[in-house]
Structure formats: structure tokens, C-alpha cells
Amino acid sequence: MVASPARRTALTPLPGARTGRDPARAIKRGPRQLPAEVVRATQRDRLFDALVHTVATKGYANARVSDICQAAGVTRPAFYALFAGKDDAFLATYRHGTDVLLKLMEQAYSDAGDWPAGCRAALRVLLDVLASVPAFAMMAIVEIDAVGPAARYERDLLLRRFDQFFRDAPPGPGPVGPTGLTGAVVGGINSMVYRYVAAGRVAELPDLLPTLAYFMVAPFLGPQEAARVAGEHPADEPVRPPCAPANAVDPPVDDPEQSGM
């Protein structure tokens, strides 16, 4: 049985799906020190979560390194041992989160029986997973504009990775080649998702599935077949995944001596 988007998200959480001070990832003080690489990996993941929530709440321009460290329960020296600064931390978080999201979409696409079904399945994962972690959606889709040219370049690289979902597409009935169609379709989907996230309508993203599924396949299959794909309701289509967990009681900031940083 294929795992639902909600189940996949639980297995491989996006940055922002947990709080930075998630007690399950607290680094315990005491004589038994964890290996340095385990400490760094744990602190990095907590900083990913903390950055997403801080940027989504305050906006990138107003989010300070000290705010991110406080939200993660990690010291500033530990932060700067992992990242060169706020921009570097944002880009690392963005790359990690979008890699997770793309892998979930790729799995859904490959599990589907044919190209139209794969398109709909990949879109369903995109919309459901973003809706389940609204802080990541805000950080990665809207606030990225405030980071600068390096972040916009990363976004362009990400959008080009969506070309993989069109490799099996038919040539299409019109005069435009598949390459031109792909860029237009991906840009249109991104624009619609951006509008909903920027307007605070992240929870409504899954409602866009029929519209975006139609928009994605219509240039290649024609309106009649696209309408059929858009209107499908597979029997295993899951209930929308839950949003990120509520904040838990904050554990203390990591002991710098325990962290080795």
C-alpha cells in the first residue's frame, strides 16, 4: 500500500513541521557526551525548524540570528559553527526542505499508473504537504523574495527540477513545443500557490487540486481529457494531513560545553 502524503511527511518531516525546541531533540547535560557529529546534526535540524518558524512569523528582514537561536535553544557560537550567517542558514534550510518535498512528489508520481495520474498525484502531495506545514510554505514561497539574488537563483533551480514531471508528457495538440509549455505551466502553478500562501490561505491549497491538475495536463491532452483527470477522486486519496504540532514546553538552551562548540 502506498503511503499517503501525511504519512510520508511524518516519516520525513519538512523544516517547520516541528518546533525548534522539540523536547525529543534536546541535548541532555551530563557526563556522557554525545559524539560531536550527532550534536551538530541535531542542532542543525533544530535550527532549520526554528528558522522556518521565525521567518514565517517575523518576516525575513526582521528575523535576527539571536531570534533563530532562541527558538532553537542553540547558542550563537553553535549557529556560526554551522552557518556563515542568516542568508546561509536560510538557503541551507530551503535546499533541505525542497529536497524533501521533491522526493515525496517524485515517489507519488512514480507510484501512479500513467502520466496524467502521476501529475495529479504529484500535485496532491505538493498542495497537501505545504498545507500541513504552513510556516514552511510562507518561508519558502513568499519570504524567499526578501533574501536576495542567491535565494532567487535557488528558486529558479527548484522550478527547473519540476521539468521531470513532464518527461512522459505527449507532444500536445497545439503548435507550441513541450519545452515552452513546461515552463509556462510550472510558472503558472507557482504563481497560483504563491497567491494563496501570501494571502494567508495555506489551508485552502488542497482545494486547488482540480484546477491545477487541469491546468497541468490540458496543454498536452486537450480540455476534455484534462477535465476527466481534474475530476478524478482516487479511492486511496487521503484526508488532508494535520498542521504542524503545537509548541511544546521549551527545553533549556544547549550547554556549549556539552555541544562541543
N, C-alpha and C positions, 0 to 999 in steps of 0.2 A: 504494500500500500504506500502511495506517495505521501510524504509529509506535507502538511498544509503550510502556507506562509507563516501562520502563527507559530507552528511547531518549529519550523526552520529558524525563525527569529529567536526562539528560546534556546535553540542549540548553538547558534552563532549570533550573539546579540550585537546590534548596531551600537556605536558610541551614542550615549544618551539614553539607552534602554535601562540603565541602572543609574543610581546616584554615585557621585564621585566618592562619597564616604560610605559606600556599601559595607556594612559590618562584616560580611563574608570575606571581604578582601583586606581587612585590617591587618597590619603587620604587628604581630604581638611583640611586646617588650619582654626581655628576659635573657638569660644566659645562652639559650640556644638560638644562635643567629642563623637566619635563612641564607642560602647561597646568594651572592650579590646579583647574579643574573635573574634569579627569581624575584628579588626585591625590585629590581629595575623594571621587569616586565609587569609586575603588579602595579607599581607606581605609574607606569606609562598608561596602562589601561584605565586607572582611576582618573588620571589627568585627561584622557580622551573624553570620558564621561563628564567630568567637571567642566571642561572647555565647552562642550556642546550646550550644557545647561546654562552656563554663564553667558555665552554669546547669544543664545536664544532669548535670555531674559533681559540682558543689558544692552544688547547690540554690540557688534564687534568693536566699534570705535570706543565705546565706554568700558569694555571689559579689560581689566588690568590683570597682569600676571599674578599679583597678590590675590585677586578675587578667585582666579582659577585654582591657585594653590590652596586657598582656604576651603573652597568647595571640594577639593580632592583630599584634604587632610595631608598634604605633602608640602615639605619645606621648599623655599625658593632655591636653595642650593641643589636640591634633588631635581627640581624643574629644569634648572640650567645645565645639569649634567645630562639631561635627556634631549633638550631642545635649545636651539640658538636664541629663541625669543618667541614672542606671541605669534608672529607670522609663521614661523617654522612649526610650531605646535599645531596651529590651525591646519596647515597643509598636510601634516602627518595624520591628523585626525580625519580629514576629508578623504585622503587616499585610502586609509584603512576602512572607513565606513562605506565608501562607494565600492571598494573591492568586495566587501561582504554582500552588499546589495546586488551587485552584478552577478556574483556566484549563485545567489538564490534565484535570480531571474534566469540565468543560464540553465540551471537544473530544471526549473519548471518548463522552460522552452524545450529542452531535450526530452523530457518525460511525455510531452504531448504527442499525439498521433500524426499530425501533419503541420504544415506551415501556418495556416490560419489559426489552428488551435494553439500552436506554440506561441504565436503573437499575443493571443488573448491571455494565455497562462502567464506569460512574462509580464504583461501589463498589470494583471491582477496582483502579482507579487509586488511590483513596484508601488502600486497605489495602497495596498493593504499594509505593507511594511512601513512606508512613510507615515501612514495614518497612525500606526501603532507606536511610533516614536516621533511625536510632533516637534520636539526640540531639535532632533537631527534634521528634520525637514526644513525648519527655519534656518538653522545654521548653514546647511549645505546648499540650499537652493536660493535663499534670499540674502543672508548676511555675507555670503561669499563675494558679493559685489563690492563690499566695503574693504576688502583685504588688499586689493591691488592687482597689478598685471600678472604676477605669478599665479595667483589663485584663478584668475580668469583663463589663463593658459591651461591650468589643470582641468577646469570645467570643459574647455574645448576638447581636450584629450578624452575626457569621460564621454562626451556626446558622440565622439567618433567611434568609441567602443560599441555603441548601440548598432553600428552597421552590421554586426554579426547576426542580428536578428532578421536581416533582410537577405542573407546569402541564398536562402532557398526560395525566395520570392519569385513568382513568374515575371516575365518581361513587362506585363501590363498592357492594357488595350490602347493607351494613348501614345502620342508622338514623343513624349519625354522619356529618356533612358532611366534605368533603375537607379543610377548613381545620383542624378539630380533629384529624383523622387525621394530617395532615402534621406538626404539632408533636409529637405523641406518637411517631411513627416516628423523626423526626430525634433527639429526645431519647433514645430507646432505643438507637439506633445509637451516639450519642456516649457513652452510659453504658457500653456493651459495649467500645468501643475504649478508653475510659479505664481500665477494669478490667484489660485486658491490658497496657497501657503501664505503669500503676502497679505491676503485679506483675512487671515486667521481662520480659514475654513479647512484646515488639515483633516479633520474628522470626516469631511464630506468627500475626500479624494476617491474612496472606493466607488462612489456613485457615478464617477466619470467613466467607469469601465466600458459600458456600451458605446458611449460617444467616441472614446479614444480608440477602442477596438475597430470601430467602423472607419475612423479616420486613418488608421494604420494600414488597413488592408484594401480599402476602396480603390486607391490608385492602381493597384495591381490586379484586383479581382473584379472590379466593377461594382456598381451600387447594389445590385440585387444580392450577390453572394456576400458582400460586406454586411448587408443588413442581417443576413442569416447568422453570420459569425457574431455580430454585435448582440444579437438577441439570444444566443445560446446561454443555457444555465446548467453546466455540468452537474451531475448528481453529487460529486465529491467537492463542490465549491464550498469552502469553509465559511463559517461565521467570521466576521471581522475580528482580527486579533486585538487583545486589550492594549491600552496605552501603557506607557512606561510606569513602573511601580512607583508608589508614593514614597516620599522621603522617609528614610528610617532615622533612628537616633544616631547622631554623628559620633563616630569613634574619635579618639584623640588624634592629633597630628602625629605622623610618624616620627619616631625618635631618630634624629640624624645619625647617632652612633649605631643604632640598630640597622639603619638603611645603608650604612657604609658610604654615605655621600655628604 
